[in-house]
Amino acid sequence: MIDFIVWVFTNIAMAPYNLAIALMNPGSWLDWSNNESLVRFIYYGASVEFFFVVFTTFLIVTVIGAVWKRQILWSMVRALEAVANGVGRTVAWVGLIMVLQQVMIVFLQRIFQVPGIEFGPLGLAFSKDLSWFAEELKLYNAMIVCLCVSYTFVQGGHVRVDLFYSGMKHRAKRIVDMGGALFFMLPTTVLTYLYAWFFMWRHLVVPNPAASSELDRMIMQARVLRWNVETIGFSPNGFNAYFIFKVLLVIFCVMVFVHALAVFWRAFLEYVEGEESVDKYRDLDPQDAETEALHAAGH
């Protein structure tokens, strides 16, 4: 136990140094024309060092905001919720595109019996079978799920089973929110991210990177590393860009993790400042009277 505590504090102490080294040497992990740089990016993207850089930053911001100036935390909450709302409100339009494309496919296939669709914008021909566009609808659905998750949380649209929460007092609710963000959202997202990160890269490069690989071994393999983007579909003429789903899974984890920080900070600030701070600075979409009543009851 003592060794674990020492290990944690050692990594926290080294986090500023590791961050400084990374920022002063961007070419060592951002120059993807160099295989060794790409390997370092893959390794450090899900490394202990990266985790403690993020964790230490969270600790520093939280302590500064709690002890010195709470407006810093409010600024962080507003920024993170603004990102969630901006991404969510933009990607939500994909739902309309999905419906229109499905209607188009039905008409072209069942009525006009057209086998495919060809576009030629700016002289660049793009021709795919209708089955390709039909399977692409899965991508639109994945985009809505992965990129609108934080937006839904900000708007209070997520599913909540209020067996006890709705009857709690204000401060008790905020404690539950902080505990949920700290002990459920963050750990679950980190574990999912660790899987998703290497799952994504295994469909982008070969030799396939593994979570258990050491950096030295990966650098040795960099000599034979090459891009091998997955372009295999489930059917001969079907959608063949399934690697995008792996990328979306990583983005999903990042968005949920970042929003979990916003949930924690908002809950802490509302706990400290009292009931008058509930939904402070929250940018909610216009709602009808019934929806507003349900939203108020949930809080």
Salt bridges, closest charged atoms under 4 A:
GLU36 OE1 - ARG40 NH2 3.70
GLU81 OE2 - ARG266 NE 2.84
ASP162 OD1 - ARG160 NE 3.94
ASP177 OD2 - ARG174 NH2 3.19
GLU230 OE1 - LYS246 NZ 3.09
GLU270 OE1 - ARG174 NE 3.35
GLU270 OE2 - ARG266 NH1 3.02
GLU273 OE2 - ARG70 NE 3.20
GLU273 OE1 - LYS280 NZ 3.49
ASP279 OD1 - ARG282 NE 2.63
ASP279 OD2 - HIS295 NE2 3.61
ASP283 OD2 - ARG89 NH1 2.92
ASP285 OD1 - ARG89 NH2 2.62
